[in-house]
Amino acid sequence: MPAIEVGRICIKQAGRECCTRCVIVDVMDKSFVLVTGPKKLTGVKRRRVNISHIMPIEEKIDITRGASDDEVFQAIEAQGKLDVMKD
């Protein structure tokens, strides 16, 4: 399993946003991370989630810790990962 790290693309496995893709923006502690879709791309709002509710995948983007939704969207677009996020 890939590491839980900033920039890792994950699939949400619980809640109303189940089965959608998101990006880890910040690692808060050993149990929680901050994720974003961004909302205009996948519909996932920026929020804190338990790491047991997400499944990391092999894909990763290069972003800084705490990047804004616009910065995340631009990084996804620049690195050609739009098709990965739409699946």
mmCIF file as gemmi writes it, N, C-alpha and C atoms, coordinates in Angstrom:
data_model
loop_
_atom_site.group_PDB
_atom_site.id
_atom_site.type_symbol
_atom_site.label_atom_id
_atom_site.label_alt_id
_atom_site.label_comp_id
_atom_site.label_asym_id
_atom_site.label_entity_id
_atom_site.label_seq_id
_atom_site.pdbx_PDB_ins_code
_atom_site.Cartn_x
_atom_site.Cartn_y
_atom_site.Cartn_z
_atom_site.occupancy
_atom_site.B_iso_or_equiv
_atom_site.pdbx_formal_charge
_atom_site.auth_seq_id
_atom_site.auth_asym_id
_atom_site.pdbx_PDB_model_num
ATOM 1 N N . MET Axp A 1 ? 0.843 -1.182 0 1 0 ? 1 A 1
ATOM 2 C CA . MET Axp A 1 ? 0 0 0 1 0 ? 1 A 1
ATOM 3 C C . MET Axp A 1 ? 0.885 1.241 0 1 0 ? 1 A 1
ATOM 4 N N . PRO Axp A 2 ? 0.57 2.23 -0.832 1 0 ? 2 A 1
ATOM 5 C CA . PRO Axp A 2 ? 1.359 3.457 -0.846 1 0 ? 2 A 1
ATOM 6 C C . PRO Axp A 2 ? 1.228 4.226 0.475 1 0 ? 2 A 1
ATOM 7 N N . ALA Axp A 3 ? 2.202 5.046 0.744 1 0 ? 3 A 1
ATOM 8 C CA . ALA Axp A 3 ? 2.225 5.802 1.999 1 0 ? 3 A 1
ATOM 9 C C . ALA Axp A 3 ? 1.172 6.9 2.013 1 0 ? 3 A 1
ATOM 10 N N . ILE Axp A 4 ? 0.737 7.253 3.218 1 0 ? 4 A 1
ATOM 11 C CA . ILE Axp A 4 ? -0.141 8.411 3.41 1 0 ? 4 A 1
ATOM 12 C C . ILE Axp A 4 ? 0.772 9.625 3.434 1 0 ? 4 A 1
ATOM 13 N N . GLU Axp A 5 ? 0.717 10.435 2.362 1 0 ? 5 A 1
ATOM 14 C CA . GLU Axp A 5 ? 1.6 11.592 2.255 1 0 ? 5 A 1
ATOM 15 C C . GLU Axp A 5 ? 0.912 12.698 1.468 1 0 ? 5 A 1
ATOM 16 N N . VAL Axp A 6 ? 1.43 13.91 1.59 1 0 ? 6 A 1
ATOM 17 C CA . VAL Axp A 6 ? 0.874 15.059 0.885 1 0 ? 6 A 1
ATOM 18 C C . VAL Axp A 6 ? 1.011 14.829 -0.62 1 0 ? 6 A 1
ATOM 19 N N . GLY Axp A 7 ? -0.095 15.018 -1.347 1 0 ? 7 A 1
ATOM 20 C CA . GLY Axp A 7 ? -0.094 14.849 -2.791 1 0 ? 7 A 1
ATOM 21 C C . GLY Axp A 7 ? -0.582 13.486 -3.256 1 0 ? 7 A 1
ATOM 22 N N . ARG Axp A 8 ? -0.769 12.552 -2.338 1 0 ? 8 A 1
ATOM 23 C CA . ARG Axp A 8 ? -1.231 11.208 -2.713 1 0 ? 8 A 1
ATOM 24 C C . ARG Axp A 8 ? -2.708 11.259 -3.096 1 0 ? 8 A 1
ATOM 25 N N . ILE Axp A 9 ? -3.062 10.643 -4.199 1 0 ? 9 A 1
ATOM 26 C CA . ILE Axp A 9 ? -4.458 10.556 -4.633 1 0 ? 9 A 1
ATOM 27 C C . ILE Axp A 9 ? -5.084 9.339 -3.964 1 0 ? 9 A 1
ATOM 28 N N . CYS Axp A 10 ? -6.292 9.515 -3.418 1 0 ? 10 A 1
ATOM 29 C CA . CYS Axp A 10 ? -6.979 8.46 -2.665 1 0 ? 10 A 1
ATOM 30 C C . CYS Axp A 10 ? -8.415 8.318 -3.163 1 0 ? 10 A 1
ATOM 31 N N . ILE Axp A 11 ? -9.021 7.203 -2.782 1 0 ? 11 A 1
ATOM 32 C CA . ILE Axp A 11 ? -10.436 6.974 -3.035 1 0 ? 11 A 1
ATOM 33 C C . ILE Axp A 11 ? -11.138 6.956 -1.687 1 0 ? 11 A 1
ATOM 34 N N . LYS Axp A 12 ? -12.168 7.793 -1.538 1 0 ? 12 A 1
ATOM 35 C CA . LYS Axp A 12 ? -12.927 7.804 -0.284 1 0 ? 12 A 1
ATOM 36 C C . LYS Axp A 12 ? -13.767 6.538 -0.21 1 0 ? 12 A 1
ATOM 37 N N . GLN Axp A 13 ? -13.802 5.906 0.957 1 0 ? 13 A 1
ATOM 38 C CA . GLN Axp A 13 ? -14.514 4.645 1.127 1 0 ? 13 A 1
ATOM 39 C C . GLN Axp A 13 ? -15.673 4.728 2.101 1 0 ? 13 A 1
ATOM 40 N N . ALA Axp A 14 ? -15.961 5.913 2.614 1 0 ? 14 A 1
ATOM 41 C CA . ALA Axp A 14 ? -17.06 6.062 3.569 1 0 ? 14 A 1
ATOM 42 C C . ALA Axp A 14 ? -17.69 7.432 3.406 1 0 ? 14 A 1
ATOM 43 N N . GLY Axp A 15 ? -18.935 7.558 3.822 1 0 ? 15 A 1
ATOM 44 C CA . GLY Axp A 15 ? -19.622 8.838 3.789 1 0 ? 15 A 1
ATOM 45 C C . GLY Axp A 15 ? -20.331 9.086 2.479 1 0 ? 15 A 1
ATOM 46 N N . ARG Axp A 16 ? -20.909 10.267 2.357 1 0 ? 16 A 1
ATOM 47 C CA . ARG Axp A 16 ? -21.695 10.596 1.158 1 0 ? 16 A 1
ATOM 48 C C . ARG Axp A 16 ? -20.829 10.76 -0.077 1 0 ? 16 A 1
ATOM 49 N N . GLU Axp A 17 ? -19.538 10.973 0.106 1 0 ? 17 A 1
ATOM 50 C CA . GLU Axp A 17 ? -18.619 11.114 -1.027 1 0 ? 17 A 1
ATOM 51 C C . GLU Axp A 17 ? -17.914 9.795 -1.336 1 0 ? 17 A 1
ATOM 52 N N . CYS Axp A 18 ? -18.493 8.688 -0.924 1 0 ? 18 A 1
ATOM 53 C CA . CYS Axp A 18 ? -17.91 7.363 -1.118 1 0 ? 18 A 1
ATOM 54 C C . CYS Axp A 18 ? -17.649 7.099 -2.606 1 0 ? 18 A 1
ATOM 55 N N . CYS Axp A 19 ? -16.53 6.463 -2.882 1 0 ? 19 A 1
ATOM 56 C CA . CYS Axp A 19 ? -16.12 6.054 -4.235 1 0 ? 19 A 1
ATOM 57 C C . CYS Axp A 19 ? -15.67 7.217 -5.116 1 0 ? 19 A 1
ATOM 58 N N . THR Axp A 20 ? -15.4 8.386 -4.544 1 0 ? 20 A 1
ATOM 59 C CA . THR Axp A 20 ? -14.859 9.501 -5.314 1 0 ? 20 A 1
ATOM 60 C C . THR Axp A 20 ? -13.393 9.681 -4.965 1 0 ? 20 A 1
ATOM 61 N N . ARG Axp A 21 ? -12.678 10.327 -5.861 1 0 ? 21 A 1
ATOM 62 C CA . ARG Axp A 21 ? -11.238 10.507 -5.675 1 0 ? 21 A 1
ATOM 63 C C . ARG Axp A 21 ? -10.951 11.851 -5.012 1 0 ? 21 A 1
ATOM 64 N N . CYS Axp A 22 ? -9.885 11.878 -4.229 1 0 ? 22 A 1
ATOM 65 C CA . CYS Axp A 22 ? -9.483 13.099 -3.538 1 0 ? 22 A 1
ATOM 66 C C . CYS Axp A 22 ? -7.964 13.119 -3.42 1 0 ? 22 A 1
ATOM 67 N N . VAL Axp A 23 ? -7.421 14.243 -2.981 1 0 ? 23 A 1
ATOM 68 C CA . VAL Axp A 23 ? -5.978 14.423 -2.827 1 0 ? 23 A 1
ATOM 69 C C . VAL Axp A 23 ? -5.684 14.795 -1.379 1 0 ? 23 A 1
ATOM 70 N N . ILE Axp A 24 ? -4.669 14.174 -0.789 1 0 ? 24 A 1
ATOM 71 C CA . ILE Axp A 24 ? -4.25 14.527 0.574 1 0 ? 24 A 1
ATOM 72 C C . ILE Axp A 24 ? -3.485 15.848 0.513 1 0 ? 24 A 1
ATOM 73 N N . VAL Axp A 25 ? -3.955 16.845 1.287 1 0 ? 25 A 1
ATOM 74 C CA . VAL Axp A 25 ? -3.348 18.171 1.31 1 0 ? 25 A 1
ATOM 75 C C . VAL Axp A 25 ? -2.461 18.344 2.538 1 0 ? 25 A 1
ATOM 76 N N . ASP Axp A 26 ? -2.809 17.696 3.646 1 0 ? 26 A 1
ATOM 77 C CA . ASP Axp A 26 ? -2.04 17.828 4.884 1 0 ? 26 A 1
ATOM 78 C C . ASP Axp A 26 ? -2.244 16.59 5.743 1 0 ? 26 A 1
ATOM 79 N N . VAL Axp A 27 ? -1.197 16.156 6.437 1 0 ? 27 A 1
ATOM 80 C CA . VAL Axp A 27 ? -1.298 15.06 7.398 1 0 ? 27 A 1
ATOM 81 C C . VAL Axp A 27 ? -1.374 15.7 8.77 1 0 ? 27 A 1
ATOM 82 N N . MET Axp A 28 ? -2.535 15.534 9.45 1 0 ? 28 A 1
ATOM 83 C CA . MET Axp A 28 ? -2.755 16.213 10.726 1 0 ? 28 A 1
ATOM 84 C C . MET Axp A 28 ? -2.131 15.464 11.894 1 0 ? 28 A 1
ATOM 85 N N . ASP Axp A 29 ? -2.397 14.171 11.985 1 0 ? 29 A 1
ATOM 86 C CA . ASP Axp A 29 ? -1.777 13.314 13.002 1 0 ? 29 A 1
ATOM 87 C C . ASP Axp A 29 ? -1.829 11.883 12.497 1 0 ? 29 A 1
ATOM 88 N N . LYS Axp A 30 ? -1.625 10.908 13.387 1 0 ? 30 A 1
ATOM 89 C CA . LYS Axp A 30 ? -1.555 9.516 12.928 1 0 ? 30 A 1
ATOM 90 C C . LYS Axp A 30 ? -2.899 8.961 12.467 1 0 ? 30 A 1
ATOM 91 N N . SER Axp A 31 ? -4 9.632 12.754 1 0 ? 31 A 1
ATOM 92 C CA . SER Axp A 31 ? -5.322 9.132 12.387 1 0 ? 31 A 1
ATOM 93 C C . SER Axp A 31 ? -6.071 9.979 11.362 1 0 ? 31 A 1
ATOM 94 N N . PHE Axp A 32 ? -5.694 11.244 11.197 1 0 ? 32 A 1
ATOM 95 C CA . PHE Axp A 32 ? -6.47 12.137 10.346 1 0 ? 32 A 1
ATOM 96 C C . PHE Axp A 32 ? -5.616 12.852 9.311 1 0 ? 32 A 1
ATOM 97 N N . VAL Axp A 33 ? -6.219 13.082 8.14 1 0 ? 33 A 1
ATOM 98 C CA . VAL Axp A 33 ? -5.588 13.86 7.079 1 0 ? 33 A 1
ATOM 99 C C . VAL Axp A 33 ? -6.596 14.882 6.557 1 0 ? 33 A 1
ATOM 100 N N . LEU Axp A 34 ? -6.105 15.924 5.916 1 0 ? 34 A 1
ATOM 101 C CA . LEU Axp A 34 ? -6.948 16.914 5.27 1 0 ? 34 A 1
ATOM 102 C C . LEU Axp A 34 ? -6.956 16.602 3.782 1 0 ? 34 A 1
ATOM 103 N N . VAL Axp A 35 ? -8.159 16.434 3.207 1 0 ? 35 A 1
ATOM 104 C CA . VAL Axp A 35 ? -8.27 16.101 1.786 1 0 ? 35 A 1
ATOM 105 C C . VAL Axp A 35 ? -9.106 17.151 1.056 1 0 ? 35 A 1
ATOM 106 N N . THR Axp A 36 ? -8.948 17.182 -0.253 1 0 ? 36 A 1
ATOM 107 C CA . THR Axp A 36 ? -9.786 18.004 -1.118 1 0 ? 36 A 1
ATOM 108 C C . THR Axp A 36 ? -9.93 17.295 -2.441 1 0 ? 36 A 1
ATOM 109 N N . GLY Axp A 37 ? -10.985 17.626 -3.178 1 0 ? 37 A 1
ATOM 110 C CA . GLY Axp A 37 ? -11.265 16.983 -4.459 1 0 ? 37 A 1
ATOM 111 C C . GLY Axp A 37 ? -10.398 17.497 -5.596 1 0 ? 37 A 1
ATOM 112 N N . PRO Axp A 38 ? -10.299 18.718 -5.861 1 0 ? 38 A 1
ATOM 113 C CA . PRO Axp A 38 ? -11.088 19.843 -5.377 1 0 ? 38 A 1
ATOM 114 C C . PRO Axp A 38 ? -12.555 19.746 -5.778 1 0 ? 38 A 1
ATOM 115 N N . LYS Axp A 39 ? -13.391 20.492 -5.085 1 0 ? 39 A 1
ATOM 116 C CA . LYS Axp A 39 ? -14.842 20.361 -5.237 1 0 ? 39 A 1
ATOM 117 C C . LYS Axp A 39 ? -15.304 20.55 -6.678 1 0 ? 39 A 1
ATOM 118 N N . LYS Axp A 40 ? -14.716 21.494 -7.411 1 0 ? 40 A 1
ATOM 119 C CA . LYS Axp A 40 ? -15.177 21.726 -8.786 1 0 ? 40 A 1
ATOM 120 C C . LYS Axp A 40 ? -14.769 20.597 -9.736 1 0 ? 40 A 1
ATOM 121 N N . LEU Axp A 41 ? -13.84 19.733 -9.321 1 0 ? 41 A 1
ATOM 122 C CA . LEU Axp A 41 ? -13.404 18.632 -10.171 1 0 ? 41 A 1
ATOM 123 C C . LEU Axp A 41 ? -14.095 17.318 -9.823 1 0 ? 41 A 1
ATOM 124 N N . THR Axp A 42 ? -14.093 16.938 -8.541 1 0 ? 42 A 1
ATOM 125 C CA . THR Axp A 42 ? -14.663 15.644 -8.148 1 0 ? 42 A 1
ATOM 126 C C . THR Axp A 42 ? -15.857 15.754 -7.216 1 0 ? 42 A 1
ATOM 127 N N . GLY Axp A 43 ? -16.1 16.945 -6.658 1 0 ? 43 A 1
ATOM 128 C CA . GLY Axp A 43 ? -17.219 17.115 -5.743 1 0 ? 43 A 1
ATOM 129 C C . GLY Axp A 43 ? -16.864 16.907 -4.282 1 0 ? 43 A 1
ATOM 130 N N . VAL Axp A 44 ? -15.608 16.579 -3.984 1 0 ? 44 A 1
ATOM 131 C CA . VAL Axp A 44 ? -15.183 16.369 -2.592 1 0 ? 44 A 1
ATOM 132 C C . VAL Axp A 44 ? -14.754 17.706 -2.008 1 0 ? 44 A 1
ATOM 133 N N . LYS Axp A 45 ? -15.422 18.11 -0.913 1 0 ? 45 A 1
ATOM 134 C CA . LYS Axp A 45 ? -15.068 19.352 -0.229 1 0 ? 45 A 1
ATOM 135 C C . LYS Axp A 45 ? -13.795 19.148 0.582 1 0 ? 45 A 1
ATOM 136 N N . ARG Axp A 46 ? -13.092 20.247 0.848 1 0 ? 46 A 1
ATOM 137 C CA . ARG Axp A 46 ? -11.914 20.185 1.712 1 0 ? 46 A 1
ATOM 138 C C . ARG Axp A 46 ? -12.386 19.849 3.116 1 0 ? 46 A 1
ATOM 139 N N . ARG Axp A 47 ? -11.885 18.745 3.666 1 0 ? 47 A 1
ATOM 140 C CA . ARG Axp A 47 ? -12.317 18.33 5.001 1 0 ? 47 A 1
ATOM 141 C C . ARG Axp A 47 ? -11.304 17.377 5.623 1 0 ? 47 A 1
ATOM 142 N N . ARG Axp A 48 ? -11.448 17.206 6.931 1 0 ? 48 A 1
ATOM 143 C CA . ARG Axp A 48 ? -10.614 16.277 7.684 1 0 ? 48 A 1
ATOM 144 C C . ARG Axp A 48 ? -11.268 14.902 7.614 1 0 ? 48 A 1
ATOM 145 N N . VAL Axp A 49 ? -10.489 13.868 7.282 1 0 ? 49 A 1
ATOM 146 C CA . VAL Axp A 49 ? -11.03 12.509 7.237 1 0 ? 49 A 1
ATOM 147 C C . VAL Axp A 49 ? -10.099 11.554 7.977 1 0 ? 49 A 1
ATOM 148 N N . ASN Axp A 50 ? -10.69 10.506 8.486 1 0 ? 50 A 1
ATOM 149 C CA . ASN Axp A 50 ? -9.932 9.444 9.136 1 0 ? 50 A 1
ATOM 150 C C . ASN Axp A 50 ? -9.222 8.636 8.061 1 0 ? 50 A 1
ATOM 151 N N . ILE Axp A 51 ? -7.971 8.258 8.291 1 0 ? 51 A 1
ATOM 152 C CA . ILE Axp A 51 ? -7.226 7.53 7.261 1 0 ? 51 A 1
ATOM 153 C C . ILE Axp A 51 ? -7.808 6.141 7 1 0 ? 51 A 1
ATOM 154 N N . SER Axp A 52 ? -8.618 5.634 7.929 1 0 ? 52 A 1
ATOM 155 C CA . SER Axp A 52 ? -9.255 4.336 7.68 1 0 ? 52 A 1
ATOM 156 C C . SER Axp A 52 ? -10.418 4.463 6.707 1 0 ? 52 A 1
ATOM 157 N N . HIS Axp A 53 ? -10.829 5.691 6.369 1 0 ? 53 A 1
ATOM 158 C CA . HIS Axp A 53 ? -11.933 5.92 5.442 1 0 ? 53 A 1
ATOM 159 C C . HIS Axp A 53 ? -11.475 6.252 4.032 1 0 ? 53 A 1
ATOM 160 N N . ILE Axp A 54 ? -10.16 6.213 3.79 1 0 ? 54 A 1
ATOM 161 C CA . ILE Axp A 54 ? -9.642 6.458 2.449 1 0 ? 54 A 1
ATOM 162 C C . ILE Axp A 54 ? -8.707 5.33 2.041 1 0 ? 54 A 1
ATOM 163 N N . MET Axp A 55 ? -8.614 5.097 0.728 1 0 ? 55 A 1
ATOM 164 C CA . MET Axp A 55 ? -7.706 4.076 0.2 1 0 ? 55 A 1
ATOM 165 C C . MET Axp A 55 ? -6.73 4.768 -0.758 1 0 ? 55 A 1
ATOM 166 N N . PRO Axp A 56 ? -5.456 4.883 -0.377 1 0 ? 56 A 1
ATOM 167 C CA . PRO Axp A 56 ? -4.484 5.517 -1.267 1 0 ? 56 A 1
ATOM 168 C C . PRO Axp A 56 ? -4.244 4.652 -2.508 1 0 ? 56 A 1
ATOM 169 N N . ILE Axp A 57 ? -4.008 5.309 -3.644 1 0 ? 57 A 1
ATOM 170 C CA . ILE Axp A 57 ? -3.666 4.589 -4.87 1 0 ? 57 A 1
ATOM 171 C C . ILE Axp A 57 ? -2.243 4.967 -5.267 1 0 ? 57 A 1
ATOM 172 N N . GLU Axp A 58 ? -1.737 4.376 -6.314 1 0 ? 58 A 1
ATOM 173 C CA . GLU Axp A 58 ? -0.348 4.588 -6.729 1 0 ? 58 A 1
ATOM 174 C C . GLU Axp A 58 ? -0.063 6.006 -7.215 1 0 ? 58 A 1
ATOM 175 N N . GLU Axp A 59 ? -1.067 6.692 -7.724 1 0 ? 59 A 1
ATOM 176 C CA . GLU Axp A 59 ? -0.874 8.017 -8.313 1 0 ? 59 A 1
ATOM 177 C C . GLU Axp A 59 ? -0.574 9.07 -7.246 1 0 ? 59 A 1
ATOM 178 N N . LYS Axp A 60 ? 0.279 10.043 -7.616 1 0 ? 60 A 1
ATOM 179 C CA . LYS Axp A 60 ? 0.659 11.118 -6.701 1 0 ? 60 A 1
ATOM 180 C C . LYS Axp A 60 ? 0.906 12.374 -7.526 1 0 ? 60 A 1
ATOM 181 N N . ILE Axp A 61 ? 0.585 13.535 -6.958 1 0 ? 61 A 1
ATOM 182 C CA . ILE Axp A 61 ? 0.895 14.807 -7.609 1 0 ? 61 A 1
ATOM 183 C C . ILE Axp A 61 ? 1.843 15.592 -6.709 1 0 ? 61 A 1
ATOM 184 N N . ASP Axp A 62 ? 2.579 16.505 -7.299 1 0 ? 62 A 1
ATOM 185 C CA . ASP Axp A 62 ? 3.528 17.326 -6.55 1 0 ? 62 A 1
ATOM 186 C C . ASP Axp A 62 ? 2.852 18.619 -6.122 1 0 ? 62 A 1
ATOM 187 N N . ILE Axp A 63 ? 2.517 18.708 -4.83 1 0 ? 63 A 1
ATOM 188 C CA . ILE Axp A 63 ? 1.953 19.929 -4.255 1 0 ? 63 A 1
ATOM 189 C C . ILE Axp A 63 ? 2.64 20.194 -2.926 1 0 ? 63 A 1
ATOM 190 N N . THR Axp A 64 ? 2.512 21.424 -2.44 1 0 ? 64 A 1
ATOM 191 C CA . THR Axp A 64 ? 3.067 21.758 -1.136 1 0 ? 64 A 1
ATOM 192 C C . THR Axp A 64 ? 2.017 21.485 -0.065 1 0 ? 64 A 1
ATOM 193 N N . ARG Axp A 65 ? 2.457 21.32 1.148 1 0 ? 65 A 1
ATOM 194 C CA . ARG Axp A 65 ? 1.551 21.082 2.274 1 0 ? 65 A 1
ATOM 195 C C . ARG Axp A 65 ? 0.626 22.272 2.455 1 0 ? 65 A 1
ATOM 196 N N . GLY Axp A 66 ? -0.674 22.015 2.558 1 0 ? 66 A 1
ATOM 197 C CA . GLY Axp A 66 ? -1.655 23.067 2.764 1 0 ? 66 A 1
ATOM 198 C C . GLY Axp A 66 ? -2.011 23.835 1.504 1 0 ? 66 A 1
ATOM 199 N N . ALA Axp A 67 ? -1.765 23.259 0.332 1 0 ? 67 A 1
ATOM 200 C CA . ALA Axp A 67 ? -2.056 23.937 -0.93 1 0 ? 67 A 1
ATOM 201 C C . ALA Axp A 67 ? -3.551 24.231 -1.05 1 0 ? 67 A 1
ATOM 202 N N . SER Axp A 68 ? -3.877 25.35 -1.699 1 0 ? 68 A 1
ATOM 203 C CA . SER Axp A 68 ? -5.28 25.727 -1.888 1 0 ? 68 A 1
ATOM 204 C C . SER Axp A 68 ? -5.911 24.838 -2.96 1 0 ? 68 A 1
ATOM 205 N N . ASP Axp A 69 ? -7.25 24.897 -3.048 1 0 ? 69 A 1
ATOM 206 C CA . ASP Axp A 69 ? -7.96 24.108 -4.051 1 0 ? 69 A 1
ATOM 207 C C . ASP Axp A 69 ? -7.518 24.487 -5.465 1 0 ? 69 A 1
ATOM 208 N N . ASP Axp A 70 ? -7.29 25.77 -5.709 1 0 ? 70 A 1
ATOM 209 C CA . ASP Axp A 70 ? -6.848 26.21 -7.032 1 0 ? 70 A 1
ATOM 210 C C . ASP Axp A 70 ? -5.458 25.671 -7.367 1 0 ? 70 A 1
ATOM 211 N N . GLU Axp A 71 ? -4.561 25.672 -6.381 1 0 ? 71 A 1
ATOM 212 C CA . GLU Axp A 71 ? -3.215 25.134 -6.599 1 0 ? 71 A 1
ATOM 213 C C . GLU Axp A 71 ? -3.273 23.635 -6.876 1 0 ? 71 A 1
ATOM 214 N N . VAL Axp A 72 ? -4.134 22.919 -6.155 1 0 ? 72 A 1
ATOM 215 C CA . VAL Axp A 72 ? -4.291 21.476 -6.378 1 0 ? 72 A 1
ATOM 216 C C . VAL Axp A 72 ? -4.834 21.217 -7.776 1 0 ? 72 A 1
ATOM 217 N N . PHE Axp A 73 ? -5.85 21.981 -8.188 1 0 ? 73 A 1
ATOM 218 C CA . PHE Axp A 73 ? -6.434 21.808 -9.523 1 0 ? 73 A 1
ATOM 219 C C . PHE Axp A 73 ? -5.392 22.075 -10.605 1 0 ? 73 A 1
ATOM 220 N N . GLN Axp A 74 ? -4.61 23.142 -10.445 1 0 ? 74 A 1
ATOM 221 C CA . GLN Axp A 74 ? -3.577 23.471 -11.431 1 0 ? 74 A 1
ATOM 222 C C . GLN Axp A 74 ? -2.505 22.388 -11.497 1 0 ? 74 A 1
ATOM 223 N N . ALA Axp A 75 ? -2.14 21.8 -10.345 1 0 ? 75 A 1
ATOM 224 C CA . ALA Axp A 75 ? -1.138 20.726 -10.328 1 0 ? 75 A 1
ATOM 225 C C . ALA Axp A 75 ? -1.672 19.474 -11.02 1 0 ? 75 A 1
ATOM 226 N N . ILE Axp A 76 ? -2.937 19.151 -10.774 1 0 ? 76 A 1
ATOM 227 C CA . ILE Axp A 76 ? -3.555 17.986 -11.424 1 0 ? 76 A 1
ATOM 228 C C . ILE Axp A 76 ? -3.57 18.185 -12.936 1 0 ? 76 A 1
ATOM 229 N N . GLU Axp A 77 ? -3.946 19.39 -13.366 1 0 ? 77 A 1
ATOM 230 C CA . GLU Axp A 77 ? -4.029 19.701 -14.792 1 0 ? 77 A 1
ATOM 231 C C . GLU Axp A 77 ? -2.638 19.696 -15.43 1 0 ? 77 A 1
ATOM 232 N N . ALA Axp A 78 ? -1.658 20.302 -14.765 1 0 ? 78 A 1
ATOM 233 C CA . ALA Axp A 78 ? -0.305 20.409 -15.307 1 0 ? 78 A 1
ATOM 234 C C . ALA Axp A 78 ? 0.383 19.05 -15.42 1 0 ? 78 A 1
ATOM 235 N N . GLN Axp A 79 ? 0.059 18.134 -14.505 1 0 ? 79 A 1
ATOM 236 C CA . GLN Axp A 79 ? 0.714 16.824 -14.503 1 0 ? 79 A 1
ATOM 237 C C . GLN Axp A 79 ? -0.095 15.766 -15.253 1 0 ? 79 A 1
ATOM 238 N N . GLY Axp A 80 ? -1.16 16.184 -15.915 1 0 ? 80 A 1
ATOM 239 C CA . GLY Axp A 80 ? -1.932 15.275 -16.761 1 0 ? 80 A 1
ATOM 240 C C . GLY Axp A 80 ? -2.685 14.207 -16.004 1 0 ? 80 A 1
ATOM 241 N N . LYS Axp A 81 ? -3.198 14.521 -14.823 1 0 ? 81 A 1
ATOM 242 C CA . LYS Axp A 81 ? -3.896 13.533 -13.995 1 0 ? 81 A 1
ATOM 243 C C . LYS Axp A 81 ? -5.412 13.728 -13.981 1 0 ? 81 A 1
ATOM 244 N N . LEU Axp A 82 ? -5.953 14.561 -14.892 1 0 ? 82 A 1
ATOM 245 C CA . LEU Axp A 82 ? -7.384 14.8 -14.918 1 0 ? 82 A 1
ATOM 246 C C . LEU Axp A 82 ? -8.175 13.512 -15.155 1 0 ? 82 A 1
ATOM 247 N N . ASP Axp A 83 ? -7.67 12.644 -16.038 1 0 ? 83 A 1
ATOM 248 C CA . ASP Axp A 83 ? -8.362 11.379 -16.31 1 0 ? 83 A 1
ATOM 249 C C . ASP Axp A 83 ? -8.351 10.455 -15.098 1 0 ? 83 A 1
ATOM 250 N N . VAL Axp A 84 ? -7.294 10.504 -14.307 1 0 ? 84 A 1
ATOM 251 C CA . VAL Axp A 84 ? -7.214 9.685 -13.088 1 0 ? 84 A 1
ATOM 252 C C . VAL Axp A 84 ? -8.255 10.14 -12.073 1 0 ? 84 A 1
ATOM 253 N N . MET Axp A 85 ? -8.441 11.455 -11.944 1 0 ? 85 A 1
ATOM 254 C CA . MET Axp A 85 ? -9.377 11.997 -10.971 1 0 ? 85 A 1
ATOM 255 C C . MET Axp A 85 ? -10.828 11.781 -11.392 1 0 ? 85 A 1
ATOM 256 N N . LYS Axp A 86 ? -11.115 11.667 -12.673 1 0 ? 86 A 1
ATOM 257 C CA . LYS Axp A 86 ? -12.487 11.506 -13.152 1 0 ? 86 A 1
ATOM 258 C C . LYS Axp A 86 ? -12.996 10.066 -13.021 1 0 ? 86 A 1
ATOM 259 N N . ASP Axp A 87 ? -12.124 9.082 -12.905 1 0 ? 87 A 1
ATOM 260 C CA . ASP Axp A 87 ? -12.538 7.66 -12.852 1 0 ? 87 A 1
ATOM 261 C C . ASP Axp A 87 ? -13.498 7.367 -11.743 1 0 ? 87 A 1
